[in-house]
Amino acid sequence: MNIETDVPVPVSTRSRKYPFLDMAIGDSVVFEGQKVNGKAYRAAMSTGTRHGMRFVARREDEALRIWRSE
């Protein structure tokens, strides 16, 4: 077995359910029928924690809108 250095990690080809990593500051996305603390909200908050981003969520009628704030 050989130890190798400077071998880059391949880019993931796994599809993502939510577009949070593709969002720029000020962008938002709406999720119909979602609530604060639902799946989309938890995914945004954990994505932000792992990647140094911040997201803000607000309810709009029967939907949830999530903005990237930082």
The 8 nearest C-alpha neighbors of each residue, nearest first, counted from 0:
[[1, 2, 3, 4, 6, 5, 7, 8],
 [2, 0, 3, 4, 6, 5, 7, 8],
 [1, 3, 0, 4, 6, 5, 7, 8],
 [4, 2, 1, 6, 5, 0, 7, 8],
 [3, 5, 6, 2, 7, 1, 8, 0],
 [6, 4, 7, 3, 8, 2, 9, 1],
 [5, 7, 4, 8, 3, 9, 2, 10],
 [8, 6, 5, 9, 4, 10, 3, 11],
 [7, 9, 10, 6, 11, 5, 4, 12],
 [10, 8, 7, 11, 12, 6, 13, 5],
 [11, 9, 12, 8, 7, 13, 14, 6],
 [12, 10, 13, 9, 14, 8, 15, 7],
 [11, 13, 14, 10, 9, 15, 8, 16],
 [14, 12, 11, 15, 10, 16, 9, 17],
 [15, 13, 12, 16, 11, 17, 18, 10],
 [16, 14, 17, 13, 18, 19, 20, 12],
 [15, 17, 14, 18, 39, 19, 42, 13],
 [16, 18, 15, 19, 39, 42, 43, 20],
 [19, 17, 21, 20, 22, 16, 15, 28],
 [20, 18, 22, 21, 17, 43, 46, 67],
 [19, 21, 22, 18, 46, 17, 50, 23],
 [22, 20, 19, 18, 23, 17, 26, 24],
 [23, 21, 19, 20, 26, 18, 24, 67],
 [24, 22, 26, 25, 67, 21, 20, 69],
 [23, 25, 67, 68, 26, 69, 22, 66],
 [24, 26, 67, 68, 23, 66, 27, 69],
 [27, 25, 23, 24, 66, 67, 22, 28],
 [28, 26, 66, 65, 67, 25, 64, 29],
 [27, 29, 65, 64, 66, 30, 26, 18],
 [28, 30, 64, 63, 31, 65, 62, 27],
 [31, 29, 63, 62, 33, 64, 32, 28],
 [32, 30, 62, 33, 29, 61, 63, 64],
 [31, 33, 62, 61, 30, 34, 63, 60],
 [34, 32, 62, 63, 31, 30, 37, 35],
 [35, 33, 37, 63, 36, 32, 62, 58],
 [34, 36, 37, 40, 63, 33, 58, 56],
 [35, 37, 40, 41, 34, 38, 39, 33],
 [36, 38, 34, 40, 35, 39, 33, 41],
 [37, 39, 41, 40, 42, 36, 33, 34],
 [40, 38, 42, 41, 37, 43, 17, 33],
 [41, 39, 43, 37, 36, 42, 38, 35],
 [40, 42, 44, 38, 43, 39, 36, 45],
 [41, 43, 39, 45, 40, 44, 46, 38],
 [44, 42, 46, 40, 41, 45, 47, 39],
 [43, 45, 47, 41, 46, 42, 48, 40],
 [44, 46, 48, 42, 47, 43, 41, 49],
 [47, 45, 43, 49, 48, 44, 42, 50],
 [48, 46, 52, 44, 53, 50, 45, 51],
 [47, 49, 45, 46, 51, 50, 44, 52],
 [48, 50, 46, 47, 51, 45, 52, 44],
 [49, 51, 47, 52, 48, 46, 20, 45],
 [52, 50, 47, 48, 49, 53, 46, 69],
 [53, 51, 47, 69, 50, 48, 54, 67],
 [54, 52, 69, 47, 68, 67, 51, 55],
 [53, 55, 67, 68, 66, 65, 43, 44],
 [54, 56, 66, 65, 67, 68, 57, 53],
 [57, 55, 65, 64, 66, 54, 63, 58],
 [58, 56, 64, 63, 59, 65, 55, 35],
 [57, 59, 63, 62, 64, 60, 56, 35],
 [58, 60, 62, 63, 61, 57, 64, 29],
 [59, 61, 62, 58, 63, 32, 31, 57],
 [62, 60, 32, 59, 31, 63, 58, 33],
 [63, 61, 31, 32, 59, 33, 30, 60],
 [62, 64, 58, 30, 33, 29, 59, 57],
 [63, 65, 29, 57, 28, 56, 58, 30],
 [64, 66, 56, 27, 28, 55, 29, 54],
 [67, 65, 27, 55, 54, 26, 68, 25],
 [66, 68, 54, 24, 25, 26, 53, 69],
 [67, 69, 24, 54, 53, 25, 66, 55],
 [68, 53, 52, 24, 67, 54, 25, 51]]
